[in-house]
Amino acid sequence: TAGYVDPGWKGNLTLELTNIARLPITMYAGMKIGQISFLRLTTRADRVYGTPSLGSKYQGQTLPTASRMHENFNKNP
């Protein structure tokens, strides 16, 4: 559930929807359900997503991908 896309990221964005209400929600073809904004950087990014030292986990994803956040933690302290 990322809130932004980093400069340099390449892949297919996934729109994840969850109904946390107690009642069903009906969606119709053509119904507006979200928006996206693209912002131009005023300077070049120091390190773009996908730079090897960043450990970018989602570069090039083409399908919905489960969180890989667990890879941030050292399994053998």
PDB file with SEQRES, HELIX, SHEET and CRYST1 records, atoms N, CA, C and O in Angstrom:
SEQRES   1 A   77  THR ALA GLY TYR VAL ASP PRO GLY TRP LYS GLY ASN LEU          
SEQRES   2 A   77  THR LEU GLU LEU THR ASN ILE ALA ARG LEU PRO ILE THR          
SEQRES   3 A   77  MET TYR ALA GLY MET LYS ILE GLY GLN ILE SER PHE LEU          
SEQRES   4 A   77  ARG LEU THR THR ARG ALA ASP ARG VAL TYR GLY THR PRO          
SEQRES   5 A   77  SER LEU GLY SER LYS TYR GLN GLY GLN THR LEU PRO THR          
SEQRES   6 A   77  ALA SER ARG MET HIS GLU ASN PHE ASN LYS ASN PRO              
HELIX    1 AA1 PRO A   52  LEU A   54  5                                   3    
HELIX    2 AA2 MET A   69  ASN A   72  5                                   4    
CRYST1    1.000    1.000    1.000  90.00  90.00  90.00 P 1           1          
ATOM      1  N   THR A   1       0.831  -1.179   0.000  1.00  0.00           N  
ATOM      2  CA  THR A   1       0.000   0.000   0.000  1.00  0.00           C  
ATOM      3  C   THR A   1       0.880   1.250   0.000  1.00  0.00           C  
ATOM      4  O   THR A   1       0.751   2.118   0.863  1.00  0.00           O  
ATOM      5  N   ALA A   2       1.754   1.320  -0.960  1.00  0.00           N  
ATOM      6  CA  ALA A   2       2.631   2.479  -1.073  1.00  0.00           C  
ATOM      7  C   ALA A   2       1.813   3.723  -1.381  1.00  0.00           C  
ATOM      8  O   ALA A   2       0.811   3.663  -2.092  1.00  0.00           O  
ATOM      9  N   GLY A   3       2.248   4.836  -0.843  1.00  0.00           N  
ATOM     10  CA  GLY A   3       1.559   6.089  -1.086  1.00  0.00           C  
ATOM     11  C   GLY A   3       2.171   6.906  -2.204  1.00  0.00           C  
ATOM     12  O   GLY A   3       1.640   7.953  -2.573  1.00  0.00           O  
ATOM     13  N   TYR A   4       3.270   6.445  -2.739  1.00  0.00           N  
ATOM     14  CA  TYR A   4       3.957   7.183  -3.791  1.00  0.00           C  
ATOM     15  C   TYR A   4       4.790   6.228  -4.623  1.00  0.00           C  
ATOM     16  O   TYR A   4       4.999   5.076  -4.243  1.00  0.00           O  
ATOM     17  N   VAL A   5       5.262   6.712  -5.755  1.00  0.00           N  
ATOM     18  CA  VAL A   5       6.150   5.936  -6.626  1.00  0.00           C  
ATOM     19  C   VAL A   5       7.465   6.698  -6.694  1.00  0.00           C  
ATOM     20  O   VAL A   5       7.477   7.887  -7.010  1.00  0.00           O  
ATOM     21  N   ASP A   6       8.553   6.036  -6.405  1.00  0.00           N  
ATOM     22  CA  ASP A   6       9.863   6.688  -6.386  1.00  0.00           C  
ATOM     23  C   ASP A   6      10.391   6.959  -7.785  1.00  0.00           C  
ATOM     24  O   ASP A   6      10.103   6.199  -8.710  1.00  0.00           O  
ATOM     25  N   PRO A   7      11.167   8.041  -7.956  1.00  0.00           N  
ATOM     26  CA  PRO A   7      11.821   8.283  -9.242  1.00  0.00           C  
ATOM     27  C   PRO A   7      12.673   7.075  -9.632  1.00  0.00           C  
ATOM     28  O   PRO A   7      13.420   6.550  -8.806  1.00  0.00           O  
ATOM     29  N   GLY A   8      12.564   6.641 -10.867  1.00  0.00           N  
ATOM     30  CA  GLY A   8      13.350   5.512 -11.354  1.00  0.00           C  
ATOM     31  C   GLY A   8      12.638   4.177 -11.289  1.00  0.00           C  
ATOM     32  O   GLY A   8      13.097   3.203 -11.885  1.00  0.00           O  
ATOM     33  N   TRP A   9      11.513   4.112 -10.569  1.00  0.00           N  
ATOM     34  CA  TRP A   9      10.795   2.836 -10.467  1.00  0.00           C  
ATOM     35  C   TRP A   9      10.221   2.466 -11.819  1.00  0.00           C  
ATOM     36  O   TRP A   9       9.704   3.316 -12.543  1.00  0.00           O  
ATOM     37  N   LYS A  10      10.316   1.184 -12.151  1.00  0.00           N  
ATOM     38  CA  LYS A  10       9.742   0.666 -13.396  1.00  0.00           C  
ATOM     39  C   LYS A  10       8.892  -0.548 -13.055  1.00  0.00           C  
ATOM     40  O   LYS A  10       9.316  -1.410 -12.285  1.00  0.00           O  
ATOM     41  N   GLY A  11       7.709  -0.619 -13.619  1.00  0.00           N  
ATOM     42  CA  GLY A  11       6.829  -1.756 -13.374  1.00  0.00           C  
ATOM     43  C   GLY A  11       5.389  -1.378 -13.630  1.00  0.00           C  
ATOM     44  O   GLY A  11       5.107  -0.321 -14.194  1.00  0.00           O  
ATOM     45  N   ASN A  12       4.478  -2.238 -13.217  1.00  0.00           N  
ATOM     46  CA  ASN A  12       3.043  -1.998 -13.344  1.00  0.00           C  
ATOM     47  C   ASN A  12       2.488  -1.642 -11.974  1.00  0.00           C  
ATOM     48  O   ASN A  12       2.683  -2.384 -11.011  1.00  0.00           O  
ATOM     49  N   LEU A  13       1.799  -0.515 -11.881  1.00  0.00           N  
ATOM     50  CA  LEU A  13       1.186  -0.120 -10.618  1.00  0.00           C  
ATOM     51  C   LEU A  13      -0.004  -1.020 -10.314  1.00  0.00           C  
ATOM     52  O   LEU A  13      -0.725  -1.439 -11.220  1.00  0.00           O  
ATOM     53  N   THR A  14      -0.203  -1.313  -9.042  1.00  0.00           N  
ATOM     54  CA  THR A  14      -1.348  -2.102  -8.598  1.00  0.00           C  
ATOM     55  C   THR A  14      -2.282  -1.203  -7.810  1.00  0.00           C  
ATOM     56  O   THR A  14      -1.845  -0.501  -6.897  1.00  0.00           O  
ATOM     57  N   LEU A  15      -3.557  -1.214  -8.149  1.00  0.00           N  
ATOM     58  CA  LEU A  15      -4.564  -0.497  -7.377  1.00  0.00           C  
ATOM     59  C   LEU A  15      -5.203  -1.513  -6.444  1.00  0.00           C  
ATOM     60  O   LEU A  15      -5.850  -2.459  -6.893  1.00  0.00           O  
ATOM     61  N   GLU A  16      -5.021  -1.317  -5.158  1.00  0.00           N  
ATOM     62  CA  GLU A  16      -5.539  -2.250  -4.153  1.00  0.00           C  
ATOM     63  C   GLU A  16      -6.745  -1.618  -3.477  1.00  0.00           C  
ATOM     64  O   GLU A  16      -6.650  -0.518  -2.934  1.00  0.00           O  
ATOM     65  N   LEU A  17      -7.866  -2.302  -3.508  1.00  0.00           N  
ATOM     66  CA  LEU A  17      -9.096  -1.810  -2.888  1.00  0.00           C  
ATOM     67  C   LEU A  17      -9.538  -2.770  -1.795  1.00  0.00           C  
ATOM     68  O   LEU A  17      -9.499  -3.987  -1.975  1.00  0.00           O  
ATOM     69  N   THR A  18      -9.960  -2.221  -0.660  1.00  0.00           N  
ATOM     70  CA  THR A  18     -10.463  -3.027   0.444  1.00  0.00           C  
ATOM     71  C   THR A  18     -11.699  -2.354   1.015  1.00  0.00           C  
ATOM     72  O   THR A  18     -11.683  -1.153   1.287  1.00  0.00           O  
ATOM     73  N   ASN A  19     -12.748  -3.100   1.194  1.00  0.00           N  
ATOM     74  CA  ASN A  19     -13.963  -2.583   1.820  1.00  0.00           C  
ATOM     75  C   ASN A  19     -13.892  -2.905   3.307  1.00  0.00           C  
ATOM     76  O   ASN A  19     -13.985  -4.069   3.696  1.00  0.00           O  
ATOM     77  N   ILE A  20     -13.726  -1.879   4.140  1.00  0.00           N  
ATOM     78  CA  ILE A  20     -13.665  -2.105   5.587  1.00  0.00           C  
ATOM     79  C   ILE A  20     -15.001  -1.773   6.262  1.00  0.00           C  
ATOM     80  O   ILE A  20     -15.106  -1.768   7.488  1.00  0.00           O  
ATOM     81  N   ALA A  21     -16.009  -1.498   5.446  1.00  0.00           N  
ATOM     82  CA  ALA A  21     -17.346  -1.217   5.971  1.00  0.00           C  
ATOM     83  C   ALA A  21     -18.072  -2.527   6.272  1.00  0.00           C  
ATOM     84  O   ALA A  21     -17.631  -3.602   5.863  1.00  0.00           O  
ATOM     85  N   ARG A  22     -19.162  -2.425   6.973  1.00  0.00           N  
ATOM     86  CA  ARG A  22     -19.974  -3.608   7.286  1.00  0.00           C  
ATOM     87  C   ARG A  22     -20.964  -3.933   6.172  1.00  0.00           C  
ATOM     88  O   ARG A  22     -21.587  -4.995   6.183  1.00  0.00           O  
ATOM     89  N   LEU A  23     -21.110  -3.033   5.223  1.00  0.00           N  
ATOM     90  CA  LEU A  23     -22.049  -3.230   4.122  1.00  0.00           C  
ATOM     91  C   LEU A  23     -21.289  -3.352   2.812  1.00  0.00           C  
ATOM     92  O   LEU A  23     -20.210  -2.776   2.666  1.00  0.00           O  
ATOM     93  N   PRO A  24     -21.834  -4.091   1.862  1.00  0.00           N  
ATOM     94  CA  PRO A  24     -21.169  -4.192   0.560  1.00  0.00           C  
ATOM     95  C   PRO A  24     -21.217  -2.855  -0.175  1.00  0.00           C  
ATOM     96  O   PRO A  24     -22.115  -2.043   0.047  1.00  0.00           O  
ATOM     97  N   ILE A  25     -20.268  -2.646  -1.026  1.00  0.00           N  
ATOM     98  CA  ILE A  25     -20.214  -1.442  -1.853  1.00  0.00           C  
ATOM     99  C   ILE A  25     -20.316  -1.882  -3.303  1.00  0.00           C  
ATOM    100  O   ILE A  25     -19.556  -2.738  -3.754  1.00  0.00           O  
ATOM    101  N   THR A  26     -21.248  -1.302  -4.024  1.00  0.00           N  
ATOM    102  CA  THR A  26     -21.422  -1.631  -5.436  1.00  0.00           C  
ATOM    103  C   THR A  26     -20.582  -0.679  -6.274  1.00  0.00           C  
ATOM    104  O   THR A  26     -20.624   0.537  -6.086  1.00  0.00           O  
ATOM    105  N   MET A  27     -19.828  -1.242  -7.192  1.00  0.00           N  
ATOM    106  CA  MET A  27     -19.036  -0.429  -8.109  1.00  0.00           C  
ATOM    107  C   MET A  27     -19.583  -0.646  -9.510  1.00  0.00           C  
ATOM    108  O   MET A  27     -19.983  -1.753  -9.872  1.00  0.00           O  
ATOM    109  N   TYR A  28     -19.596   0.413 -10.285  1.00  0.00           N  
ATOM    110  CA  TYR A  28     -20.140   0.367 -11.630  1.00  0.00           C  
ATOM    111  C   TYR A  28     -19.059   0.704 -12.648  1.00  0.00           C  
ATOM    112  O   TYR A  28     -18.113   1.431 -12.344  1.00  0.00           O  
ATOM    113  N   ALA A  29     -19.205   0.177 -13.847  1.00  0.00           N  
ATOM    114  CA  ALA A  29     -18.289   0.514 -14.936  1.00  0.00           C  
ATOM    115  C   ALA A  29     -18.308   2.024 -15.143  1.00  0.00           C  
ATOM    116  O   ALA A  29     -19.375   2.635 -15.191  1.00  0.00           O  
ATOM    117  N   GLY A  30     -17.146   2.613 -15.262  1.00  0.00           N  
ATOM    118  CA  GLY A  30     -17.035   4.052 -15.484  1.00  0.00           C  
ATOM    119  C   GLY A  30     -17.043   4.886 -14.212  1.00  0.00           C  
ATOM    120  O   GLY A  30     -16.847   6.101 -14.268  1.00  0.00           O  
ATOM    121  N   MET A  31     -17.268   4.246 -13.057  1.00  0.00           N  
ATOM    122  CA  MET A  31     -17.297   4.970 -11.788  1.00  0.00           C  
ATOM    123  C   MET A  31     -15.881   5.433 -11.432  1.00  0.00           C  
ATOM    124  O   MET A  31     -14.932   4.653 -11.514  1.00  0.00           O  
ATOM    125  N   LYS A  32     -15.741   6.691 -11.040  1.00  0.00           N  
ATOM    126  CA  LYS A  32     -14.436   7.207 -10.627  1.00  0.00           C  
ATOM    127  C   LYS A  32     -14.150   6.712  -9.215  1.00  0.00           C  
ATOM    128  O   LYS A  32     -14.951   6.921  -8.305  1.00  0.00           O  
ATOM    129  N   ILE A  33     -13.009   6.056  -9.034  1.00  0.00           N  
ATOM    130  CA  ILE A  33     -12.674   5.486  -7.727  1.00  0.00           C  
ATOM    131  C   ILE A  33     -11.331   5.975  -7.198  1.00  0.00           C  
ATOM    132  O   ILE A  33     -10.930   5.591  -6.098  1.00  0.00           O  
ATOM    133  N   GLY A  34     -10.641   6.796  -7.940  1.00  0.00           N  
ATOM    134  CA  GLY A  34      -9.355   7.276  -7.465  1.00  0.00           C  
ATOM    135  C   GLY A  34      -8.768   8.283  -8.427  1.00  0.00           C  
ATOM    136  O   GLY A  34      -9.375   8.638  -9.438  1.00  0.00           O  
ATOM    137  N   GLN A  35      -7.571   8.737  -8.091  1.00  0.00           N  
ATOM    138  CA  GLN A  35      -6.860   9.652  -8.970  1.00  0.00           C  
ATOM    139  C   GLN A  35      -5.369   9.457  -8.755  1.00  0.00           C  
ATOM    140  O   GLN A  35      -4.936   8.908  -7.742  1.00  0.00           O  
ATOM    141  N   ILE A  36      -4.606   9.910  -9.711  1.00  0.00           N  
ATOM    142  CA  ILE A  36      -3.157   9.826  -9.606  1.00  0.00           C  
ATOM    143  C   ILE A  36      -2.575  11.146 -10.093  1.00  0.00           C  
ATOM    144  O   ILE A  36      -3.086  11.742 -11.042  1.00  0.00           O  
ATOM    145  N   SER A  37      -1.529  11.593  -9.458  1.00  0.00           N  
ATOM    146  CA  SER A  37      -0.851  12.828  -9.852  1.00  0.00           C  
ATOM    147  C   SER A  37       0.597  12.515 -10.161  1.00  0.00           C  
ATOM    148  O   SER A  37       1.225  11.703  -9.481  1.00  0.00           O  
ATOM    149  N   PHE A  38       1.122  13.153 -11.177  1.00  0.00           N  
ATOM    150  CA  PHE A  38       2.532  13.039 -11.521  1.00  0.00           C  
ATOM    151  C   PHE A  38       3.171  14.397 -11.281  1.00  0.00           C  
ATOM    152  O   PHE A  38       2.685  15.410 -11.784  1.00  0.00           O  
ATOM    153  N   LEU A  39       4.241  14.425 -10.528  1.00  0.00           N  
ATOM    154  CA  LEU A  39       4.929  15.668 -10.202  1.00  0.00           C  
ATOM    155  C   LEU A  39       6.316  15.662 -10.822  1.00  0.00           C  
ATOM    156  O   LEU A  39       7.012  14.647 -10.795  1.00  0.00           O  
ATOM    157  N   ARG A  40       6.707  16.781 -11.374  1.00  0.00           N  
ATOM    158  CA  ARG A  40       8.043  16.915 -11.949  1.00  0.00           C  
ATOM    159  C   ARG A  40       9.002  17.324 -10.831  1.00  0.00           C  
ATOM    160  O   ARG A  40       8.720  18.252 -10.073  1.00  0.00           O  
ATOM    161  N   LEU A  41      10.128  16.630 -10.734  1.00  0.00           N  
ATOM    162  CA  LEU A  41      11.138  16.986  -9.742  1.00  0.00           C  
ATOM    163  C   LEU A  41      11.803  18.297 -10.150  1.00  0.00           C  
ATOM    164  O   LEU A  41      11.979  18.566 -11.338  1.00  0.00           O  
ATOM    165  N   THR A  42      12.170  19.107  -9.168  1.00  0.00           N  
ATOM    166  CA  THR A  42      12.871  20.358  -9.475  1.00  0.00           C  
ATOM    167  C   THR A  42      14.366  20.125  -9.648  1.00  0.00           C  
ATOM    168  O   THR A  42      15.058  20.944 -10.253  1.00  0.00           O  
ATOM    169  N   THR A  43      14.867  19.004  -9.115  1.00  0.00           N  
ATOM    170  CA  THR A  43      16.270  18.607  -9.305  1.00  0.00           C  
ATOM    171  C   THR A  43      16.296  17.109  -9.565  1.00  0.00           C  
ATOM    172  O   THR A  43      15.327  16.403  -9.285  1.00  0.00           O  
ATOM    173  N   ARG A  44      17.398  16.638 -10.097  1.00  0.00           N  
ATOM    174  CA  ARG A  44      17.541  15.200 -10.330  1.00  0.00           C  
ATOM    175  C   ARG A  44      17.617  14.465  -8.992  1.00  0.00           C  
ATOM    176  O   ARG A  44      18.154  14.988  -8.015  1.00  0.00           O  
ATOM    177  N   ALA A  45      17.078  13.262  -8.959  1.00  0.00           N  
ATOM    178  CA  ALA A  45      17.159  12.438  -7.748  1.00  0.00           C  
ATOM    179  C   ALA A  45      18.610  12.009  -7.540  1.00  0.00           C  
ATOM    180  O   ALA A  45      19.291  11.644  -8.498  1.00  0.00           O  
ATOM    181  N   ASP A  46      19.083  12.050  -6.304  1.00  0.00           N  
ATOM    182  CA  ASP A  46      20.457  11.625  -6.005  1.00  0.00           C  
ATOM    183  C   ASP A  46      20.662  10.154  -6.331  1.00  0.00           C  
ATOM    184  O   ASP A  46      21.658   9.778  -6.949  1.00  0.00           O  
ATOM    185  N   ARG A  47      19.719   9.331  -5.913  1.00  0.00           N  
ATOM    186  CA  ARG A  47      19.764   7.890  -6.205  1.00  0.00           C  
ATOM    187  C   ARG A  47      18.357   7.469  -6.594  1.00  0.00           C  
ATOM    188  O   ARG A  47      17.423   7.614  -5.806  1.00  0.00           O  
ATOM    189  N   VAL A  48      18.203   6.957  -7.788  1.00  0.00           N  
ATOM    190  CA  VAL A  48      16.872   6.554  -8.239  1.00  0.00           C  
ATOM    191  C   VAL A  48      16.551   5.144  -7.759  1.00  0.00           C  
ATOM    192  O   VAL A  48      17.445   4.352  -7.459  1.00  0.00           O  
ATOM    193  N   TYR A  49      15.261   4.849  -7.693  1.00  0.00           N  
ATOM    194  CA  TYR A  49      14.814   3.516  -7.306  1.00  0.00           C  
ATOM    195  C   TYR A  49      15.431   2.508  -8.265  1.00  0.00           C  
ATOM    196  O   TYR A  49      15.443   2.726  -9.477  1.00  0.00           O  
ATOM    197  N   GLY A  50      15.928   1.434  -7.740  1.00  0.00           N  
ATOM    198  CA  GLY A  50      16.597   0.434  -8.564  1.00  0.00           C  
ATOM    199  C   GLY A  50      18.106   0.504  -8.424  1.00  0.00           C  
ATOM    200  O   GLY A  50      18.809  -0.404  -8.867  1.00  0.00           O  
ATOM    201  N   THR A  51      18.627   1.587  -7.805  1.00  0.00           N  
ATOM    202  CA  THR A  51      20.063   1.673  -7.542  1.00  0.00           C  
ATOM    203  C   THR A  51      20.431   0.504  -6.633  1.00  0.00           C  
ATOM    204  O   THR A  51      19.802   0.328  -5.590  1.00  0.00           O  
ATOM    205  N   PRO A  52      21.433  -0.303  -6.997  1.00  0.00           N  
ATOM    206  CA  PRO A  52      21.747  -1.514  -6.226  1.00  0.00           C  
ATOM    207  C   PRO A  52      21.910  -1.288  -4.721  1.00  0.00           C  
ATOM    208  O   PRO A  52      21.480  -2.131  -3.934  1.00  0.00           O  
ATOM    209  N   SER A  53      22.512  -0.191  -4.305  1.00  0.00           N  
ATOM    210  CA  SER A  53      22.747   0.033  -2.875  1.00  0.00           C  
ATOM    211  C   SER A  53      21.455   0.305  -2.098  1.00  0.00           C  
ATOM    212  O   SER A  53      21.461   0.258  -0.868  1.00  0.00           O  
ATOM    213  N   LEU A  54      20.368   0.582  -2.783  1.00  0.00           N  
ATOM    214  CA  LEU A  54      19.100   0.855  -2.099  1.00  0.00           C  
ATOM    215  C   LEU A  54      18.342  -0.413  -1.720  1.00  0.00           C  
ATOM    216  O   LEU A  54      17.461  -0.368  -0.862  1.00  0.00           O  
ATOM    217  N   GLY A  55      18.667  -1.532  -2.340  1.00  0.00           N  
ATOM    218  CA  GLY A  55      17.932  -2.764  -2.051  1.00  0.00           C  
ATOM    219  C   GLY A  55      16.487  -2.691  -2.522  1.00  0.00           C  
ATOM    220  O   GLY A  55      15.589  -3.190  -1.844  1.00  0.00           O  
ATOM    221  N   SER A  56      16.259  -2.086  -3.653  1.00  0.00           N  
ATOM    222  CA  SER A  56      14.903  -1.909  -4.200  1.00  0.00           C  
ATOM    223  C   SER A  56      14.244  -3.268  -4.421  1.00  0.00           C  
ATOM    224  O   SER A  56      14.774  -4.108  -5.148  1.00  0.00           O  
ATOM    225  N   LYS A  57      13.096  -3.481  -3.797  1.00  0.00           N  
ATOM    226  CA  LYS A  57      12.462  -4.803  -3.795  1.00  0.00           C  
ATOM    227  C   LYS A  57      11.388  -4.994  -4.861  1.00  0.00           C  
ATOM    228  O   LYS A  57      10.996  -6.127  -5.139  1.00  0.00           O  
ATOM    229  N   TYR A  58      10.913  -3.921  -5.454  1.00  0.00           N  
ATOM    230  CA  TYR A  58       9.756  -4.038  -6.341  1.00  0.00           C  
ATOM    231  C   TYR A  58      10.043  -3.594  -7.768  1.00  0.00           C  
ATOM    232  O   TYR A  58       9.117  -3.466  -8.568  1.00  0.00           O  
ATOM    233  N   GLN A  59      11.298  -3.360  -8.101  1.00  0.00           N  
ATOM    234  CA  GLN A  59      11.642  -2.903  -9.447  1.00  0.00           C  
ATOM    235  C   GLN A  59      11.237  -3.954 -10.469  1.00  0.00           C  
ATOM    236  O   GLN A  59      11.582  -5.128 -10.328  1.00  0.00           O  
ATOM    237  N   GLY A  60      10.511  -3.538 -11.493  1.00  0.00           N  
ATOM    238  CA  GLY A  60      10.145  -4.436 -12.576  1.00  0.00           C  
ATOM    239  C   GLY A  60       8.946  -5.326 -12.311  1.00  0.00           C  
ATOM    240  O   GLY A  60       8.674  -6.229 -13.103  1.00  0.00           O  
ATOM    241  N   GLN A  61       8.219  -5.105 -11.225  1.00  0.00           N  
ATOM    242  CA  GLN A  61       7.070  -5.977 -10.952  1.00  0.00           C  
ATOM    243  C   GLN A  61       6.026  -5.830 -12.043  1.00  0.00           C  
ATOM    244  O   GLN A  61       5.765  -4.728 -12.524  1.00  0.00           O  
ATOM    245  N   THR A  62       5.435  -6.945 -12.428  1.00  0.00           N  
ATOM    246  CA  THR A  62       4.407  -6.924 -13.471  1.00  0.00           C  
ATOM    247  C   THR A  62       3.062  -7.427 -12.952  1.00  0.00           C  
ATOM    248  O   THR A  62       2.050  -7.322 -13.644  1.00  0.00           O  
ATOM    249  N   LEU A  63       3.048  -7.970 -11.744  1.00  0.00           N  
ATOM    250  CA  LEU A  63       1.819  -8.490 -11.127  1.00  0.00           C  
ATOM    251  C   LEU A  63       1.708  -7.933  -9.717  1.00  0.00           C  
ATOM    252  O   LEU A  63       2.705  -7.461  -9.171  1.00  0.00           O  
ATOM    253  N   PRO A  64       0.516  -7.974  -9.105  1.00  0.00           N  
ATOM    254  CA  PRO A  64       0.429  -7.582  -7.702  1.00  0.00           C  
ATOM    255  C   PRO A  64       1.450  -8.378  -6.897  1.00  0.00           C  
ATOM    256  O   PRO A  64       1.590  -9.588  -7.077  1.00  0.00           O  
ATOM    257  N   THR A  65       2.154  -7.696  -6.017  1.00  0.00           N  
ATOM    258  CA  THR A  65       3.259  -8.305  -5.281  1.00  0.00           C  
ATOM    259  C   THR A  65       3.042  -8.130  -3.789  1.00  0.00           C  
ATOM    260  O   THR A  65       2.801  -7.017  -3.320  1.00  0.00           O  
ATOM    261  N   ALA A  66       3.124  -9.214  -3.044  1.00  0.00           N  
ATOM    262  CA  ALA A  66       2.995  -9.141  -1.589  1.00  0.00           C  
ATOM    263  C   ALA A  66       4.146  -8.325  -1.012  1.00  0.00           C  
ATOM    264  O   ALA A  66       5.208  -8.208  -1.623  1.00  0.00           O  
ATOM    265  N   SER A  67       3.923  -7.771   0.154  1.00  0.00           N  
ATOM    266  CA  SER A  67       4.949  -6.966   0.810  1.00  0.00           C  
ATOM    267  C   SER A  67       6.235  -7.766   0.988  1.00  0.00           C  
ATOM    268  O   SER A  67       6.210  -8.949   1.327  1.00  0.00           O  
ATOM    269  N   ARG A  68       7.335  -7.107   0.756  1.00  0.00           N  
ATOM    270  CA  ARG A  68       8.653  -7.703   0.988  1.00  0.00           C  
ATOM    271  C   ARG A  68       9.368  -6.969   2.118  1.00  0.00           C  
ATOM    272  O   ARG A  68      10.592  -7.029   2.234  1.00  0.00           O  
ATOM    273  N   MET A  69       8.600  -6.285   2.940  1.00  0.00           N  
ATOM    274  CA  MET A  69       9.164  -5.499   4.026  1.00  0.00           C  
ATOM    275  C   MET A  69      10.014  -6.354   4.966  1.00  0.00           C  
ATOM    276  O   MET A  69      10.987  -5.871   5.544  1.00  0.00           O  
ATOM    277  N   HIS A  70       9.641  -7.624   5.114  1.00  0.00           N  
ATOM    278  CA  HIS A  70      10.390  -8.510   6.008  1.00  0.00           C  
ATOM    279  C   HIS A  70      11.860  -8.621   5.599  1.00  0.00           C  
ATOM    280  O   HIS A  70      12.705  -8.970   6.423  1.00  0.00           O  
ATOM    281  N   GLU A  71      12.167  -8.328   4.338  1.00  0.00           N  
ATOM    282  CA  GLU A  71      13.553  -8.396   3.876  1.00  0.00           C  
ATOM    283  C   GLU A  71      14.414  -7.299   4.498  1.00  0.00           C  
ATOM    284  O   GLU A  71      15.640  -7.344   4.396  1.00  0.00           O  
ATOM    285  N   ASN A  72      13.779  -6.305   5.148  1.00  0.00           N  
ATOM    286  CA  ASN A  72      14.523  -5.225   5.799  1.00  0.00           C  
ATOM    287  C   ASN A  72      15.121  -5.652   7.134  1.00  0.00           C  
ATOM    288  O   ASN A  72      15.948  -4.933   7.696  1.00  0.00           O  
ATOM    289  N   PHE A  73      14.720  -6.799   7.643  1.00  0.00           N  
ATOM    290  CA  PHE A  73      15.145  -7.207   8.973  1.00  0.00           C  
ATOM    291  C   PHE A  73      16.193  -8.306   8.897  1.00  0.00           C  
ATOM    292  O   PHE A  73      16.077  -9.238   8.101  1.00  0.00           O  
ATOM    293  N   ASN A  74      17.206  -8.186   9.727  1.00  0.00           N  
ATOM    294  CA  ASN A  74      18.290  -9.161   9.780  1.00  0.00           C  
ATOM    295  C   ASN A  74      17.794 -10.408  10.501  1.00  0.00           C  
ATOM    296  O   ASN A  74      17.363 -10.334  11.651  1.00  0.00           O  
ATOM    297  N   LYS A  75      17.853 -11.545   9.831  1.00  0.00           N  
ATOM    298  CA  LYS A  75      17.371 -12.794  10.420  1.00  0.00           C  
ATOM    299  C   LYS A  75      18.382 -13.399  11.391  1.00  0.00           C  
ATOM    300  O   LYS A  75      18.014 -14.199  12.251  1.00  0.00           O  
ATOM    301  N   ASN A  76      19.640 -13.025  11.259  1.00  0.00           N  
ATOM    302  CA  ASN A  76      20.699 -13.561  12.126  1.00  0.00           C  
ATOM    303  C   ASN A  76      21.435 -12.409  12.808  1.00  0.00           C  
ATOM    304  O   ASN A  76      22.504 -12.000  12.355  1.00  0.00           O  
ATOM    305  N   PRO A  77      20.865 -11.885  13.900  1.00  0.00           N  
ATOM    306  CA  PRO A  77      21.508 -10.724  14.561  1.00  0.00           C  
ATOM    307  C   PRO A  77      22.864 -11.060  15.150  1.00  0.00           C  
ATOM    308  O   PRO A  77      23.518 -10.194  15.731  1.00  0.00           O  
TER     309      PRO A  77                                                      
END                                                                             
